[in-house]
Amino acid sequence: MQFKLKQLARISVLGALSFAAVAHAEDVRIGVAAPMTGPQAHYGADFANGVTLAVEDFNATKPVIGGQPVRIVLDSQDDQADPRTATTVAQKLVDNGIKGMLGHFNSGTTIPASRIYAQAGIPEVAMATAPEYTQQGFKTTFRMMTSDTQQGAVLGQYTAKNLNLKRIAIIDDRTAYGQGLADQFEKAAKAAGGTVVGREFTNDRAVDFKAILTKIKSSTPDAVFYGGADAQAGPLAKQMRTLGMKATLIGGEMVKTDTFLKIAGNAAEGNIASLAGLPLEKMPGGNAYIAKYKKRFGSDVQTYSPYAYDGAMALFTAMKKANSTDPKKYLPELAKLNLSGVTSTDIAYDSKGDLKHGGITVYKVVGGKWQPLESLGGGSN
C-alpha cells in the first residue's frame, strides 16, 4: 500500500511538472482573416483548414524560440470578402497584439488591409494574387500563390496559342482580383495573336448575366474569359449554354473548384481554368497532405488549402530561424527564406514578396471532373 502511494505521489509530481511546462509555454498570437460567411465562405473554410493543419503540425514539434517554449494560437476573423470590413478586422488584429498575419484571402481585402499591417511592422503572408498587393513598396507583404501577372500571362497565351481560341470576349467582376487577372489575360492573349471582341463587367454578387451574354454572343467569340469567383462563373456557364453559345468558358483559380462544377452542372463540360503549381497529387508533398487532410477534416483537399499550409509554415519557420517571435527580428528571415513544402521544394520570395518560382497548370472539365492539360513555367516541378 505504501509503495502504491509513493508511485501515485511520483506520478502526481511528474504530472504537475508536465502541466507546468505546458502552462508556461508562451502563446504567440497569429492573425487569420478570410471570408468565413457569405458566398465565398467555402474559400475561407478551405484557406482556414490549411492554416489549422500547419499550426497543429508546428505546435506538435513543441517549438522552443528564444529559449522559451511557444505555442501558436490563431486569432481568426471574418472579413466577409469586403474591403471595408477587412480594414476594421486588420486594425482589430493589430490591437490584439498579433505577431504575424496569415491572409487575407481576397486581393480586394488584402490590399487595403496590408497598409495597416505594414504600419505596425507585422509580416503578412496572403493568398491575394493581384499584382498591386506587392507593388506598394511595403517590406511586410508576401504571397502564398503566384500573382495574376504570372497566371494571367500564362493563361492568356495558352488560350490563343495552344488552344487556338482566337476570338475572345472578357468579363470581370470589377474586384481587384477579377479585373487584375482579366487585364493580364487580355494583354497576353493579344500578344499571342488573339483578338478581344468585347469586354464587359459585372460584380461579385451577380447571378444574372443574360444581358451581357446576349451582347457578347453577337460577336461570335471562341472563348469567354471570366475574371471572378465560382459563385458567378457557375451561373455564367449555365446561361451561356441556355443562350446556345458555343464558346469555351475560361477562368482563373477561383473558378477551378468543385463548387463551380456543382453549380454549372452539365454546362461545366469542356471549360478551362488554371491553378498555381502542379496538380495536387504531383506536388512534392501532395500525397502525404491528401492523407493528412482527409484524416483531420474527413473531406477531400480543396483548392487553396496546400498553399495556406505552406504560407503558414513559412512564417513559423522564419521565427525559428530568427530565434524570435518579434516581427522586426524574424521579418528578414522570412524575406530570405528557402523552404521545401507541400506545393514546392523551392518556396522563396523575390524583393517584393512574390514567389520566385510560380508555375501554372491548366485544367479542363472532362466527364464532370477537372483534368490537368499541361503544367507551364515556374520551378514548382
Buried (B, 14 or more C-beta within 10 A) or exposed (E): EEEEEEEEEEEEEEEEEEEEEEEEBEEBBBBBBBBBEBBBBBBBBBBBBBBBBBBEBBBEEEBEBEEEBBBBEBBBBBBBBBBEBBBBBBBBBBEEEBBBBBBBBBBBBBBBBBBBBBEBEBBBBBBBBBBBBBBBEBBBBBBBBBBBBBBBBBBBBBBBBEBEBBBBBBBBBBBBBBBBBBBBBBBBBBEBEBEBBBBBBBEBEBEEBEEBBEEBBEBEBBBBBBBBBBBBBBBBBBBBBEEEBEBBBBBBBBBBBBBBBEBBEEBBBEBBBBBBBBBBEBBBBBEEBBEBBEEEBEEEBBBBBBBBBBBBBBBBBBBBBBBBBBBEBBBBBBBEBEBEBBBBBBBBBEEBBBBBBBBBBBBBBEEEEBEBBEBBBBBBB
